[in-house]
Structure formats: structure tokens, C-alpha cells
Amino acid sequence: MKRTTLFLAATMIAFGAFAQIRVNNPVVDGFYVVKWDCEAGAFASSNNFEVDETFTFAIDVTGTPLEDWLRETPTAPGATRGIAFNRWTGFGNLHGESPRLMHITGNVFGATWNISQLGLGGTFNHADATVIGIQTYVRGQIFGFEFTADNPGAGWWMWPAGMPVGAEVNVTDHEYMFRTAPYTGTRTGEDFWSDDVGDMFGFEVQGYAIPCAFPSTTNVDEIFVNPAEVVAVEFYSITGVRLREAPQSGIYIRTSVLSNGARVSERRVAVR
């Protein structure tokens, strides 16, 4: 499988002070609603997902410089333009190589996310984020990119005229773009990887897939029926550390490597 590693300048300047840009998402209590209702084909009424619940993240760029930029001729020959989104949380960074969004409808772009799973590739503090009643706050930085059939990053870190480089998406002068619902410990999402729904992003990322990949009426286990044989089994801690064997107790991740190159992951709980 082709893997593309992108060195993001955004990572180096993400924590500085930036100009802000506003998008066309609904606003509730001073924060953007970023959850897309796949069945209704519209934004949800609120961000009613918890930090470990799978949902479709979406941004509407109507009225921003990106709206016109998307329709202009791409810089790379034969490329298509798209939107990317770097994001950080109050509990640490998420996976650094998974910011691409895919077109949903009109000027709306998004991806299926599970924040807790995305955190396995970064510095995200799962213990603090999963305390009962706690909300996870997320800040973000939006920019353009170009892709071709054989190069998912043909153009990167692209800023339209009239849009400050490094601008963060926000509604007011506070730091964060959106927040999750308070954590209850009862709403979880099955483990999934981008490869489980096709190599749409150029690399393998846990908790990240094409928009609306997992509708609420469909069980994740029903999606990943695969006739390929299991050729290897890997075990990981909930923080993403590779283990020699399955632990005797606690939560861990079991990843099956299939003969066709696909990887299917599931979260398990071991009890002595």
C-alpha cells in the first residue's frame, strides 16, 4: 500500500496567535456544530457525540475564500482541489497525518472521525479525556490541497488570496472551534482504520474514514465482512503501544492482518 508522509508546517506554528477565519457551520453556545447528519444530509442540531464516539465531522466553506479557490484551475496538472484540516485538542495532539477532508455536498467537506482513536497516533491524554462529565475542546486550522489519482498530496499547504496563512477556524475570540458532549462512559465507537473502507487518503489511519462511512443504523462489524484469511494478529495498548501478546486484563486493541493486505481492528477487554 502506498503511504505518503506529509511534513506539515502547521505543526510548528499551530500554537501561536493567528488570524481567524469563520465558516458557514451552525453555531450553538459560541461553538461551531461540526457533526454532519448523514441520513438528513444536513448539519446536526448539536455536537452530541462523546470523545470516543464515531461521527462525521464536516465544514461548510461557503462565503470563505476557499469557496472560489476550489473552482479555480489546480496548480498540479490533472489534479482536483480539496480541503484539509489540522486539529489539536485541550488534551493533546491527535494523529498528525490525517487532516484531509472529502467532498460531501455543495461546499461541505468532511470525514468520519473518532477523536479517541485518532489520539492513538498523537499525544492525546485518554485518561483525562474520559473522565465522567468532561468535554474535549478542539481547535482547528483549515487550508487547501490538491490530489491526483496516484498522488493524494499533489499540492499541499495552499492558501487562497484573502485568507491568512495559518488562520484558525473560530466563531468568537476564544481558543476552540468546537467541543464534544460531556463524557458518560457509555457511548463508544468500534475501532476502524482508513484502509477498512478503501485507501482513500494515501495512508493508514485509525479512527479516520470517508464521510458517512458508518451510518448509525449499520453495525461496524457488518461492514467489514472480508473473505480474505487472517495471516497475522497484532496487539496494541489503548494508547497505541505495540504489545508482544494480548494482556491478561484491561482494554487493548486486537488487529488482524489479512492476506489481501487489509487490517481489521477491534477493541477488547480482558478480564482475569
Phi, psi and omega in degrees: 000135179289135177237134180242122177257123182250128179269107188269120174296336181301326182299326184283335185242008188296334186261010176273185178268129184232161165293154181250155175233142179255142178248184188258019176291157172297156180237132177227124178055036176082008178232152177287142166276121183246357180278128177262129177274102186293327181287321181275342183068039183203168176293146177289169180283342180198169173272078186270022178261148176266173189297334181250021179254135181285136179207167175261115176278138181214149176229133176256112184267013177304131178086357177260165177301337180292334182300311178287322181301322181297334183265354179279165180293126180299154178287316180281134181303130176072011185272165172242143180268147179213186183243141175234159187213109173279145182213146180225157180237167176292349179252014178119175184282149172267183181303132188276352185244031184225047184265355185293141173246151179250155182292131176257300178194146178054237178258020182260129179233148182192186178200154175281127183235155161225106188302317181298319179290321176299330179292344180294340180260009182229217181248021184298132181268094184296322183299315181287328183284342183250035171272136182306129178091350183277141173251143176262126181260136185235134174247157185207160185227123187251142178202174182261159173211168177232145181220153174237178182298330182245006179214100182290351178231049182298328174221140188217154176057056186250131186237120179294158174300138181087002179238112184301137177299130179084007182299136178261146180282126179200164180258313182239198183269008175280173193282330193252149180278316180208171178220155178278173171287157177303140184285133178246343182083003183249348184249107183235161177240139177298148178294138176210160181232157180301325181294339181295339180239024179104151183278068186277344189244357176088359178198170184261123182224133178280141177075026188211124183207179179297157182302141175059032181293332185233083179299151186298338182270000184245133177282134182302322181299332180285337182284322190262040174286119187224124183286351181294155180273152175279121182254345178200155178231131180239153181234139180225150172287168180294343177265006175092009179278130180293134180249151179290326182207170179295135180291159180281337180208157177096180181271136177212172181246127177254122181245123177264127177263121185266162183295340178268007178094349180286159178232131180239121184248149177214144178271134182231159178237120179262133181232125179292000000 
